[in-house]
Amino acid sequence: MEKIKILVVGCGNMGTSHARAYHKLPGFEIAGLVSRKPQSRERLSDELGGLPKFGDFKKALATTKPDAVAISTYPDTHAAYVRESLMAGAHVFVEKPIALTVEEAEELVELAKTKKKKLVVGYILRVHPAWTKFVETAQTLGKPLVMRMNLNQQSSEEQWYTHKQLMQSMSPIVDCGVHYVDIMCLMTGAQPVSVSAIGARLTEEIDA
Protein backbone atom coordinates (compact mmCIF):
# COMPACT_ATOMS: atom_id res chain seq x y z
CA MET A 1 0.00 0.00 0.00
CA GLU A 2 1.32 3.43 -0.95
CA LYS A 3 1.73 5.60 2.13
CA ILE A 4 0.15 9.03 2.53
CA LYS A 5 2.89 11.56 3.17
CA ILE A 6 1.51 13.96 5.81
CA LEU A 7 2.80 17.23 7.23
CA VAL A 8 1.81 17.78 10.89
CA VAL A 9 1.34 21.46 11.76
CA GLY A 10 1.23 22.27 15.47
CA CYS A 11 3.03 20.25 18.14
CA GLY A 12 0.88 21.05 21.16
CA ASN A 13 -1.63 18.70 22.79
CA MET A 14 -3.73 17.96 19.70
CA GLY A 15 -0.85 18.02 17.21
CA THR A 16 1.14 15.62 19.36
CA SER A 17 -1.83 13.22 19.58
CA HIS A 18 -2.29 13.26 15.81
CA ALA A 19 1.43 12.81 15.12
CA ARG A 20 1.63 9.81 17.44
CA ALA A 21 -1.36 8.27 15.67
CA TYR A 22 0.06 8.85 12.18
CA HIS A 23 3.37 7.40 13.38
CA LYS A 24 1.62 4.15 14.33
CA LEU A 25 -0.67 3.86 11.30
CA PRO A 26 0.88 1.81 8.48
CA GLY A 27 -0.79 3.91 5.79
CA PHE A 28 0.95 7.16 6.78
CA GLU A 29 4.43 8.62 6.68
CA ILE A 30 5.09 11.88 8.53
CA ALA A 31 6.86 14.26 6.14
CA GLY A 32 7.66 16.80 8.83
CA LEU A 33 6.62 18.62 12.00
CA VAL A 34 5.85 22.34 12.09
CA SER A 35 5.78 24.45 15.25
CA ARG A 36 6.66 28.02 16.13
CA LYS A 37 8.14 26.69 19.39
CA PRO A 38 11.52 25.00 18.82
CA GLN A 39 11.24 22.97 22.03
CA SER A 40 7.86 21.52 20.96
CA ARG A 41 9.02 20.29 17.58
CA GLU A 42 12.37 19.07 18.97
CA ARG A 43 10.63 17.05 21.71
CA LEU A 44 8.14 15.45 19.35
CA SER A 45 10.73 14.75 16.66
CA ASP A 46 12.98 13.01 19.19
CA GLU A 47 10.06 10.95 20.49
CA LEU A 48 9.11 9.77 16.99
CA GLY A 49 12.62 8.88 15.84
CA GLY A 50 14.05 12.10 14.40
CA LEU A 51 11.53 13.58 11.98
CA PRO A 52 12.21 16.71 9.85
CA LYS A 53 11.39 19.89 11.81
CA PHE A 54 10.28 23.33 10.62
CA GLY A 55 9.51 26.67 12.25
CA ASP A 56 7.92 28.13 9.09
CA PHE A 57 4.77 26.62 7.59
CA LYS A 58 5.27 27.86 4.02
CA LYS A 59 8.83 26.55 3.92
CA ALA A 60 7.69 23.17 5.29
CA LEU A 61 4.94 22.92 2.68
CA ALA A 62 7.30 23.78 -0.19
CA THR A 63 10.09 21.49 1.07
CA THR A 64 8.11 18.35 1.94
CA LYS A 65 5.42 18.52 -0.80
CA PRO A 66 2.99 16.44 1.31
CA ASP A 67 -0.05 14.49 0.10
CA ALA A 68 -1.95 15.76 3.13
CA VAL A 69 -1.62 18.35 5.90
CA ALA A 70 -2.88 17.98 9.49
CA ILE A 71 -3.48 21.37 11.13
CA SER A 72 -3.70 21.60 14.93
CA THR A 73 -2.69 25.21 15.56
CA TYR A 74 -4.54 28.14 17.17
CA PRO A 75 -7.90 28.88 15.47
CA ASP A 76 -6.91 32.24 13.97
CA THR A 77 -4.29 30.50 11.79
CA HIS A 78 -6.56 27.76 10.43
CA ALA A 79 -8.04 29.51 7.37
CA ALA A 80 -4.69 30.65 5.98
CA TYR A 81 -3.06 27.25 6.53
CA VAL A 82 -6.01 25.40 4.97
CA ARG A 83 -5.97 27.70 1.94
CA GLU A 84 -2.23 27.35 1.38
CA SER A 85 -2.38 23.57 1.79
CA LEU A 86 -5.21 23.20 -0.73
CA MET A 87 -3.44 25.52 -3.19
CA ALA A 88 -0.35 23.31 -2.84
CA GLY A 89 -2.44 20.30 -3.90
CA ALA A 90 -2.74 18.60 -0.49
CA HIS A 91 -5.71 17.07 1.27
CA VAL A 92 -6.41 18.74 4.64
CA PHE A 93 -7.37 17.64 8.12
CA VAL A 94 -7.96 20.65 10.38
CA GLU A 95 -9.09 20.87 13.97
CA LYS A 96 -12.27 22.92 14.27
CA PRO A 97 -13.00 25.59 13.26
CA ILE A 98 -12.11 25.74 9.55
CA ALA A 99 -12.12 29.54 9.84
CA LEU A 100 -13.26 32.36 12.13
CA THR A 101 -16.16 33.40 9.87
CA VAL A 102 -18.84 31.48 8.00
CA GLU A 103 -17.99 33.32 4.78
CA GLU A 104 -14.34 32.29 4.90
CA ALA A 105 -15.27 28.70 5.77
CA GLU A 106 -17.58 28.52 2.76
CA GLU A 107 -14.81 29.88 0.51
CA LEU A 108 -12.47 27.13 1.69
CA VAL A 109 -15.09 24.42 1.11
CA GLU A 110 -15.51 25.70 -2.46
CA LEU A 111 -11.73 25.77 -2.92
CA ALA A 112 -11.47 22.14 -1.76
CA LYS A 113 -14.17 21.16 -4.28
CA THR A 114 -12.41 23.07 -7.06
CA LYS A 115 -9.08 21.43 -6.25
CA LYS A 116 -10.81 18.04 -5.81
CA LYS A 117 -9.20 17.60 -2.40
CA LYS A 118 -10.62 16.29 0.86
CA LEU A 119 -11.16 18.82 3.65
CA VAL A 120 -11.92 17.10 6.97
CA VAL A 121 -12.71 18.89 10.23
CA GLY A 122 -11.76 17.33 13.57
CA TYR A 123 -14.92 17.24 15.70
CA ILE A 124 -14.38 14.55 18.31
CA LEU A 125 -17.72 14.48 20.16
CA ARG A 126 -19.49 13.35 16.98
CA VAL A 127 -17.52 10.09 16.99
CA HIS A 128 -16.51 9.61 20.66
CA PRO A 129 -18.13 6.34 21.93
CA ALA A 130 -19.19 7.83 25.30
CA TRP A 131 -20.88 10.84 23.69
CA THR A 132 -22.48 8.69 20.98
CA LYS A 133 -24.06 6.61 23.76
CA PHE A 134 -25.08 9.80 25.61
CA VAL A 135 -26.94 11.08 22.53
CA GLU A 136 -28.61 7.69 21.94
CA THR A 137 -29.83 7.59 25.54
CA ALA A 138 -30.98 11.22 25.46
CA GLN A 139 -33.10 10.54 22.39
CA THR A 140 -35.22 8.10 24.44
CA LEU A 141 -36.23 10.76 27.01
CA GLY A 142 -39.11 12.23 25.04
CA LYS A 143 -39.99 15.89 24.42
CA PRO A 144 -39.85 18.68 25.30
CA LEU A 145 -36.25 18.91 26.45
CA VAL A 146 -34.85 21.93 28.27
CA MET A 147 -31.07 22.26 28.29
CA ARG A 148 -28.65 24.67 29.89
CA MET A 149 -24.88 24.58 29.54
CA ASN A 150 -22.51 25.83 32.22
CA LEU A 151 -18.86 25.51 31.25
CA ASN A 152 -16.24 26.07 33.94
CA GLN A 153 -12.80 24.75 33.03
CA GLN A 154 -10.04 24.82 35.64
CA SER A 155 -6.64 26.05 34.50
CA SER A 156 -3.23 26.51 36.12
CA GLU A 157 0.53 26.63 35.42
CA GLU A 158 1.40 25.42 31.87
CA GLN A 159 -2.27 24.89 31.02
CA TRP A 160 -3.01 28.51 31.96
CA TYR A 161 -0.39 29.75 29.48
CA THR A 162 -1.93 27.61 26.73
CA HIS A 163 -5.46 28.73 27.57
CA LYS A 164 -4.44 32.40 27.55
CA GLN A 165 -2.92 31.94 24.09
CA LEU A 166 -6.09 30.21 22.91
CA MET A 167 -8.30 33.00 24.26
CA GLN A 168 -6.32 35.54 22.23
CA SER A 169 -7.35 33.54 19.17
CA MET A 170 -10.97 32.68 19.93
CA SER A 171 -13.55 33.01 22.70
CA PRO A 172 -13.92 29.83 24.80
CA ILE A 173 -17.69 30.23 24.39
CA VAL A 174 -17.20 29.46 20.70
CA ASP A 175 -14.20 27.12 20.96
CA CYS A 176 -15.81 24.80 23.54
CA GLY A 177 -19.46 25.81 23.47
CA VAL A 178 -19.92 24.77 19.85
CA HIS A 179 -19.43 21.13 20.88
CA TYR A 180 -22.28 21.19 23.38
CA VAL A 181 -24.70 23.13 21.20
CA ASP A 182 -24.03 20.49 18.53
CA ILE A 183 -24.74 17.70 21.06
CA MET A 184 -28.02 19.42 22.02
CA CYS A 185 -28.99 19.52 18.32
CA LEU A 186 -28.18 15.80 17.96
CA MET A 187 -30.22 14.98 21.07
CA THR A 188 -33.30 16.84 19.85
CA GLY A 189 -32.94 16.34 16.11
CA ALA A 190 -33.61 20.08 15.78
CA GLN A 191 -31.90 23.06 14.16
CA PRO A 192 -31.26 26.03 16.48
CA VAL A 193 -33.28 29.20 15.90
CA SER A 194 -30.73 31.24 17.84
CA VAL A 195 -27.82 30.72 20.22
CA SER A 196 -26.81 33.15 22.96
CA ALA A 197 -24.13 33.04 25.64
CA ILE A 198 -22.63 35.10 28.44
CA GLY A 199 -18.94 35.06 29.40
CA ALA A 200 -17.44 36.21 32.69
CA ARG A 201 -13.88 37.57 32.79
CA LEU A 202 -12.34 36.62 36.13
CA THR A 203 -8.79 37.90 35.60
CA GLU A 204 -7.05 40.97 34.18
CA GLU A 205 -4.55 38.64 32.44
CA ILE A 206 -6.89 38.22 29.46
CA ASP A 207 -8.54 40.79 27.23
CA ALA A 208 -12.20 41.66 27.68
CYANA upper distance limits for C-alpha pairs under 8 A (distance plus 0.5 A):
  1 MET  CA     27 GLY  CA      7.53
  2 GLU  CA     27 GLY  CA      7.58
  3 LYS  CA     26 PRO  CA      7.95
  3 LYS  CA     27 GLY  CA      5.25
  3 LYS  CA     28 PHE  CA      5.47
  3 LYS  CA     29 GLU  CA      6.60
  4 ILE  CA     27 GLY  CA      6.64
  4 ILE  CA     28 PHE  CA      5.21
  4 ILE  CA     29 GLU  CA      6.48
  4 ILE  CA     67 ASP  CA      6.48
  4 ILE  CA     68 ALA  CA      7.58
  5 LYS  CA     28 PHE  CA      6.51
  5 LYS  CA     29 GLU  CA      5.33
  5 LYS  CA     30 ILE  CA      6.30
  5 LYS  CA     31 ALA  CA      6.15
  5 LYS  CA     66 PRO  CA      5.72
  5 LYS  CA     67 ASP  CA      5.66
  5 LYS  CA     68 ALA  CA      6.91
  6 ILE  CA     28 PHE  CA      7.39
  6 ILE  CA     29 GLU  CA      6.65
  6 ILE  CA     30 ILE  CA      5.46
  6 ILE  CA     31 ALA  CA      5.88
  6 ILE  CA     32 GLY  CA      7.92
  6 ILE  CA     66 PRO  CA      5.85
  6 ILE  CA     67 ASP  CA      6.44
  6 ILE  CA     68 ALA  CA      5.23
  6 ILE  CA     69 VAL  CA      5.89
  6 ILE  CA     70 ALA  CA      7.50
  7 LEU  CA     30 ILE  CA      6.46
  7 LEU  CA     31 ALA  CA      5.65
  7 LEU  CA     32 GLY  CA      5.64
  7 LEU  CA     33 LEU  CA      6.77
  7 LEU  CA     34 VAL  CA      8.19
  7 LEU  CA     60 ALA  CA      8.43
  7 LEU  CA     61 LEU  CA      8.10
  7 LEU  CA     64 THR  CA      8.08
  7 LEU  CA     66 PRO  CA      6.48
  7 LEU  CA     68 ALA  CA      6.94
  7 LEU  CA     69 VAL  CA      5.25
  7 LEU  CA     70 ALA  CA      6.65
  8 VAL  CA     15 GLY  CA      7.36
  8 VAL  CA     18 HIS  CA      8.34
  8 VAL  CA     19 ALA  CA      7.04
  8 VAL  CA     30 ILE  CA      7.64
  8 VAL  CA     31 ALA  CA      8.27
  8 VAL  CA     32 GLY  CA      6.77
  8 VAL  CA     33 LEU  CA      5.51
  8 VAL  CA     34 VAL  CA      6.71
  8 VAL  CA     69 VAL  CA      6.58
  8 VAL  CA     70 ALA  CA      5.40
  8 VAL  CA     71 ILE  CA      6.91
  8 VAL  CA     72 SER  CA      8.34
  9 VAL  CA     15 GLY  CA      7.30
  9 VAL  CA     33 LEU  CA      6.50
  9 VAL  CA     34 VAL  CA      5.11
  9 VAL  CA     35 SER  CA      6.89
  9 VAL  CA     57 PHE  CA      7.97
  9 VAL  CA     69 VAL  CA      7.76
  9 VAL  CA     70 ALA  CA      6.42
  9 VAL  CA     71 ILE  CA      5.37
  9 VAL  CA     72 SER  CA      6.46
  9 VAL  CA     73 THR  CA      7.19
 10 GLY  CA     14 MET  CA      8.32
 10 GLY  CA     15 GLY  CA      5.54
 10 GLY  CA     16 THR  CA      8.21
 10 GLY  CA     33 LEU  CA      7.87
 10 GLY  CA     34 VAL  CA      6.22
 10 GLY  CA     35 SER  CA      5.54
 10 GLY  CA     36 ARG  CA      8.43
 10 GLY  CA     71 ILE  CA      6.97
 10 GLY  CA     72 SER  CA      5.51
 10 GLY  CA     73 THR  CA      5.40
 11 CYS  CA     15 GLY  CA      5.07
 11 CYS  CA     16 THR  CA      5.65
 11 CYS  CA     33 LEU  CA      7.80
 11 CYS  CA     34 VAL  CA      7.50
 11 CYS  CA     35 SER  CA      6.29
 11 CYS  CA     40 SER  CA      6.24
 11 CYS  CA     41 ARG  CA      6.51
 11 CYS  CA     44 LEU  CA      7.61
 11 CYS  CA     72 SER  CA      8.08
 12 GLY  CA     16 THR  CA      6.23
 12 GLY  CA     40 SER  CA      7.51
 12 GLY  CA     72 SER  CA      8.25
 12 GLY  CA     73 THR  CA      8.34
 13 ASN  CA     17 SER  CA      6.84
 14 MET  CA     18 HIS  CA      6.77
 14 MET  CA     72 SER  CA      6.51
 15 GLY  CA     19 ALA  CA      6.56
 15 GLY  CA     70 ALA  CA      8.48
 15 GLY  CA     71 ILE  CA      7.92
 15 GLY  CA     72 SER  CA      5.61
 15 GLY  CA     73 THR  CA      8.10
 16 THR  CA     20 ARG  CA      6.63
 16 THR  CA     44 LEU  CA      7.50
 17 SER  CA     21 ALA  CA      6.83
 18 HIS  CA     22 TYR  CA      6.68
 18 HIS  CA     70 ALA  CA      8.41
 19 ALA  CA     23 HIS  CA      6.51
 19 ALA  CA     30 ILE  CA      8.09
 20 ARG  CA     24 LYS  CA      6.96
 20 ARG  CA     48 LEU  CA      7.99
 21 ALA  CA     25 LEU  CA      6.75
 22 TYR  CA     26 PRO  CA      8.50
 22 TYR  CA     28 PHE  CA      6.23
 22 TYR  CA     29 GLU  CA      7.53
 22 TYR  CA     30 ILE  CA      7.41
 23 HIS  CA     28 PHE  CA      7.53
 23 HIS  CA     29 GLU  CA      7.39
 23 HIS  CA     30 ILE  CA      7.32
 23 HIS  CA     48 LEU  CA      7.68
 30 ILE  CA     51 LEU  CA      8.00
 31 ALA  CA     51 LEU  CA      8.00
 31 ALA  CA     52 PRO  CA      7.46
 31 ALA  CA     64 THR  CA      6.49
 31 ALA  CA     66 PRO  CA      7.07
 32 GLY  CA     51 LEU  CA      6.43
 32 GLY  CA     52 PRO  CA      5.17
 32 GLY  CA     53 LYS  CA      6.18
 32 GLY  CA     54 PHE  CA      7.76
 32 GLY  CA     60 ALA  CA      7.79
 32 GLY  CA     64 THR  CA      7.58
 33 LEU  CA     41 ARG  CA      6.79
 33 LEU  CA     45 SER  CA      7.82
 33 LEU  CA     51 LEU  CA      7.54
 33 LEU  CA     52 PRO  CA      6.79
 33 LEU  CA     53 LYS  CA      5.44
 33 LEU  CA     54 PHE  CA      6.62
 34 VAL  CA     41 ARG  CA      7.16
 34 VAL  CA     53 LYS  CA      6.56
 34 VAL  CA     54 PHE  CA      5.27
 34 VAL  CA     55 GLY  CA      6.16
 34 VAL  CA     56 ASP  CA      7.34
 34 VAL  CA     57 PHE  CA      6.80
 34 VAL  CA     60 ALA  CA      7.59
 35 SER  CA     40 SER  CA      7.25
 35 SER  CA     41 ARG  CA      6.26
 35 SER  CA     54 PHE  CA      7.06
 35 SER  CA     55 GLY  CA      5.78
 35 SER  CA     56 ASP  CA      7.99
 36 ARG  CA     55 GLY  CA      5.50
 36 ARG  CA     56 ASP  CA      7.65
 37 LYS  CA     41 ARG  CA      7.21
 37 LYS  CA     55 GLY  CA      7.77
 38 PRO  CA     42 GLU  CA      6.50
 38 PRO  CA     55 GLY  CA      7.58
 39 GLN  CA     43 ARG  CA      6.45
 40 SER  CA     44 LEU  CA      6.78
 41 ARG  CA     45 SER  CA      6.37
 41 ARG  CA     53 LYS  CA      6.75
 41 ARG  CA     54 PHE  CA      8.20
 42 GLU  CA     46 ASP  CA      6.59
 42 GLU  CA     53 LYS  CA      7.78
 43 ARG  CA     47 GLU  CA      6.75
 44 LEU  CA     48 LEU  CA      6.73
 45 SER  CA     49 GLY  CA      6.72
 45 SER  CA     50 GLY  CA      5.31
 45 SER  CA     51 LEU  CA      5.39
 45 SER  CA     52 PRO  CA      7.74
 45 SER  CA     53 LYS  CA      7.60
 46 ASP  CA     50 GLY  CA      5.49
 46 ASP  CA     51 LEU  CA      7.88
 54 PHE  CA     59 LYS  CA      8.07
 54 PHE  CA     60 ALA  CA      6.43
 55 GLY  CA     60 ALA  CA      8.50
 56 ASP  CA     60 ALA  CA      6.76
 57 PHE  CA     61 LEU  CA      6.65
 57 PHE  CA     81 TYR  CA      8.43
 58 LYS  CA     62 ALA  CA      6.70
 58 LYS  CA     84 GLU  CA      8.46
 59 LYS  CA     63 THR  CA      6.44
 60 ALA  CA     64 THR  CA      6.38
 60 ALA  CA     65 LYS  CA      8.49
 61 LEU  CA     65 LYS  CA      6.13
 61 LEU  CA     66 PRO  CA      7.41
 61 LEU  CA     85 SER  CA      7.91
 61 LEU  CA     88 ALA  CA      8.16
 65 LYS  CA     88 ALA  CA      8.27
 66 PRO  CA     90 ALA  CA      6.88
 67 ASP  CA     89 GLY  CA      7.95
 67 ASP  CA     90 ALA  CA      5.45
 67 ASP  CA     91 HIS  CA      6.83
 68 ALA  CA     85 SER  CA      8.43
 68 ALA  CA     90 ALA  CA      5.17
 68 ALA  CA     91 HIS  CA      4.89
 68 ALA  CA     92 VAL  CA      6.06
 68 ALA  CA     93 PHE  CA      8.10
 69 VAL  CA     85 SER  CA      7.18
 69 VAL  CA     90 ALA  CA      6.99
 69 VAL  CA     91 HIS  CA      6.81
 69 VAL  CA     92 VAL  CA      5.46
 69 VAL  CA     93 PHE  CA      6.71
 70 ALA  CA     92 VAL  CA      6.54
 70 ALA  CA     93 PHE  CA      5.21
 70 ALA  CA     94 VAL  CA      6.31
 71 ILE  CA     78 HIS  CA      7.63
 71 ILE  CA     81 TYR  CA      7.97
 71 ILE  CA     82 VAL  CA      8.28
 71 ILE  CA     92 VAL  CA      8.09
 71 ILE  CA     93 PHE  CA      6.67
 71 ILE  CA     94 VAL  CA      5.10
 71 ILE  CA     95 GLU  CA      6.81
 72 SER  CA     94 VAL  CA      6.81
 72 SER  CA     95 GLU  CA      6.02
 73 THR  CA     77 THR  CA      7.19
 73 THR  CA     78 HIS  CA      7.42
 73 THR  CA     95 GLU  CA      8.40
 74 TYR  CA     78 HIS  CA      7.55
 74 TYR  CA    166 LEU  CA      6.79
 74 TYR  CA    169 SER  CA      6.91
 75 PRO  CA     96 LYS  CA      7.99
 75 PRO  CA     97 PRO  CA      6.96
 75 PRO  CA     98 ILE  CA      8.41
 75 PRO  CA     99 ALA  CA      7.57
 75 PRO  CA    100 LEU  CA      7.71
 75 PRO  CA    166 LEU  CA      8.27
 75 PRO  CA    169 SER  CA      6.48
 75 PRO  CA    170 MET  CA      7.12
 76 ASP  CA     99 ALA  CA      7.67
 76 ASP  CA    100 LEU  CA      7.11
 76 ASP  CA    169 SER  CA      5.87
 76 ASP  CA    170 MET  CA      7.73
 77 THR  CA     81 TYR  CA      6.81
 78 HIS  CA     82 VAL  CA      6.47
 78 HIS  CA     94 VAL  CA      7.75
 78 HIS  CA     97 PRO  CA      7.86
 78 HIS  CA     98 ILE  CA      6.47
 78 HIS  CA     99 ALA  CA      6.36
 79 ALA  CA     83 ARG  CA      6.59
 79 ALA  CA     98 ILE  CA      6.46
 79 ALA  CA     99 ALA  CA      5.26
 79 ALA  CA    100 LEU  CA      8.11
 79 ALA  CA    104 GLU  CA      7.82
 79 ALA  CA    105 ALA  CA      7.95
 79 ALA  CA    108 LEU  CA      8.08
 80 ALA  CA     84 GLU  CA      6.67
 81 TYR  CA     85 SER  CA      6.53
 82 VAL  CA     86 LEU  CA      6.67
 82 VAL  CA     92 VAL  CA      7.19
 82 VAL  CA     94 VAL  CA      7.96
 82 VAL  CA     98 ILE  CA      8.14
 82 VAL  CA    108 LEU  CA      7.94
 83 ARG  CA     87 MET  CA      6.62
 83 ARG  CA    108 LEU  CA      7.02
 83 ARG  CA    111 LEU  CA      8.28
 84 GLU  CA     88 ALA  CA      6.64
 85 SER  CA     89 GLY  CA      7.06
 85 SER  CA     90 ALA  CA      5.98
 85 SER  CA     91 HIS  CA      7.82
 85 SER  CA     92 VAL  CA      7.40
 86 LEU  CA     90 ALA  CA      5.73
 86 LEU  CA     91 HIS  CA      6.97
 86 LEU  CA     92 VAL  CA      7.59
 86 LEU  CA    111 LEU  CA      7.85
 86 LEU  CA    112 ALA  CA      6.94
 86 LEU  CA    115 LYS  CA      7.47
 86 LEU  CA    117 LYS  CA      7.58
 87 MET  CA    115 LYS  CA      8.11
 89 GLY  CA    115 LYS  CA      7.64
 89 GLY  CA    117 LYS  CA      7.93
 90 ALA  CA    117 LYS  CA      7.31
 91 HIS  CA    117 LYS  CA      5.59
 91 HIS  CA    118 LYS  CA      5.49
 91 HIS  CA    119 LEU  CA      6.70
 92 VAL  CA    117 LYS  CA      8.16
 92 VAL  CA    118 LYS  CA      6.67
 92 VAL  CA    119 LEU  CA      5.36
 92 VAL  CA    120 VAL  CA      6.70
 93 PHE  CA    119 LEU  CA      6.48
 93 PHE  CA    120 VAL  CA      5.22
 93 PHE  CA    121 VAL  CA      6.37
 93 PHE  CA    122 GLY  CA      7.50
 94 VAL  CA     98 ILE  CA      7.13
 94 VAL  CA    119 LEU  CA      8.17
 94 VAL  CA    120 VAL  CA      6.81
 94 VAL  CA    121 VAL  CA      5.56
 94 VAL  CA    122 GLY  CA      6.47
 95 GLU  CA    121 VAL  CA      6.07
 95 GLU  CA    122 GLY  CA      4.96
 95 GLU  CA    123 TYR  CA      7.58
 96 LYS  CA    121 VAL  CA      6.22
 96 LYS  CA    122 GLY  CA      6.16
 96 LYS  CA    123 TYR  CA      6.93
 97 PRO  CA    121 VAL  CA      7.86
 97 PRO  CA    175 ASP  CA      8.44
 98 ILE  CA    105 ALA  CA      6.25
 98 ILE  CA    108 LEU  CA      8.49
 98 ILE  CA    121 VAL  CA      7.41
 99 ALA  CA    104 GLU  CA      6.57
 99 ALA  CA    105 ALA  CA      5.72
100 LEU  CA    104 GLU  CA      7.81
100 LEU  CA    105 ALA  CA      8.11
101 THR  CA    105 ALA  CA      6.80
102 VAL  CA    106 GLU  CA      6.65
103 GLU  CA    107 GLU  CA      6.83
104 GLU  CA    108 LEU  CA      6.87
105 ALA  CA    109 VAL  CA      6.83
106 GLU  CA    110 GLU  CA      6.78
107 GLU  CA    111 LEU  CA      6.68
108 LEU  CA    112 ALA  CA      6.65
109 VAL  CA    113 LYS  CA      6.87
109 VAL  CA    119 LEU  CA      7.79
110 GLU  CA    114 THR  CA      6.64
111 LEU  CA    115 LYS  CA      6.58
112 ALA  CA    116 LYS  CA      6.30
112 ALA  CA    117 LYS  CA      5.62
112 ALA  CA    118 LYS  CA      6.97
112 ALA  CA    119 LEU  CA      6.86
113 LYS  CA    117 LYS  CA      6.90
113 LYS  CA    118 LYS  CA      8.42
123 TYR  CA    127 VAL  CA      8.21
123 TYR  CA    179 HIS  CA      8.39
124 ILE  CA    128 HIS  CA      6.37
125 LEU  CA    131 TRP  CA      6.47
125 LEU  CA    132 THR  CA      8.04
125 LEU  CA    179 HIS  CA      7.40
125 LEU  CA    183 ILE  CA      8.28
126 ARG  CA    131 TRP  CA      7.80
126 ARG  CA    132 THR  CA      7.33
126 ARG  CA    183 ILE  CA      8.44
127 VAL  CA    131 TRP  CA      8.03
127 VAL  CA    132 THR  CA      7.01
128 HIS  CA    132 THR  CA      6.54
129 PRO  CA    133 LYS  CA      6.72
130 ALA  CA    134 PHE  CA      6.72
131 TRP  CA    135 VAL  CA      6.68
132 THR  CA    136 GLU  CA      6.79
133 LYS  CA    137 THR  CA      6.62
134 PHE  CA    138 ALA  CA      6.57
135 VAL  CA    139 GLN  CA      6.69
135 VAL  CA    183 ILE  CA      7.63
135 VAL  CA    186 LEU  CA      7.19
135 VAL  CA    187 MET  CA      5.80
136 GLU  CA    140 THR  CA      7.58
136 GLU  CA    187 MET  CA      8.02
137 THR  CA    141 LEU  CA      7.79
138 ALA  CA    187 MET  CA      6.33
139 GLN  CA    187 MET  CA      5.95
139 GLN  CA    188 THR  CA      7.29
145 LEU  CA    188 THR  CA      8.02
147 MET  CA    184 MET  CA      8.03
149 MET  CA    180 TYR  CA      7.99
151 LEU  CA    177 GLY  CA      8.31
155 SER  CA    159 GLN  CA      6.21
155 SER  CA    160 TRP  CA      5.57
155 SER  CA    163 HIS  CA      8.03
156 SER  CA    160 TRP  CA      5.12
156 SER  CA    161 TYR  CA      8.41
157 GLU  CA    161 TYR  CA      7.27
158 GLU  CA    162 THR  CA      7.01
159 GLN  CA    163 HIS  CA      6.57
160 TRP  CA    164 LYS  CA      6.55
161 TYR  CA    165 GLN  CA      6.85
162 THR  CA    166 LEU  CA      6.71
163 HIS  CA    167 MET  CA      6.60
164 LYS  CA    168 GLN  CA      6.95
164 LYS  CA    205 GLU  CA      8.42
164 LYS  CA    206 ILE  CA      7.09
165 GLN  CA    169 SER  CA      7.31
166 LEU  CA    170 MET  CA      6.73
166 LEU  CA    171 SER  CA      8.47
167 MET  CA    171 SER  CA      5.97
167 MET  CA    172 PRO  CA      6.97
167 MET  CA    206 ILE  CA      8.00
168 GLN  CA    206 ILE  CA      8.23
168 GLN  CA    207 ASP  CA      8.08
170 MET  CA    174 VAL  CA      7.55
170 MET  CA    175 ASP  CA      7.01
171 SER  CA    175 ASP  CA      6.67
172 PRO  CA    176 CYS  CA      6.01
172 PRO  CA    177 GLY  CA      7.47
173 ILE  CA    177 GLY  CA      5.34
173 ILE  CA    178 VAL  CA      7.94
173 ILE  CA    197 ALA  CA      7.64
173 ILE  CA    199 GLY  CA      7.57
174 VAL  CA    178 VAL  CA      5.99
175 ASP  CA    179 HIS  CA      8.46
176 CYS  CA    180 TYR  CA      7.91
177 GLY  CA    181 VAL  CA      6.81
178 VAL  CA    182 ASP  CA      6.58
179 HIS  CA    183 ILE  CA      6.82
180 TYR  CA    184 MET  CA      6.66
181 VAL  CA    185 CYS  CA      6.80
182 ASP  CA    186 LEU  CA      6.79
183 ILE  CA    187 MET  CA      6.62
184 MET  CA    188 THR  CA      6.77
185 CYS  CA    189 GLY  CA      6.04
185 CYS  CA    190 ALA  CA      5.81
185 CYS  CA    191 GLN  CA      6.70
185 CYS  CA    192 PRO  CA      7.64
186 LEU  CA    190 ALA  CA      7.75
201 ARG  CA    206 ILE  CA      8.27
201 ARG  CA    208 ALA  CA      7.26
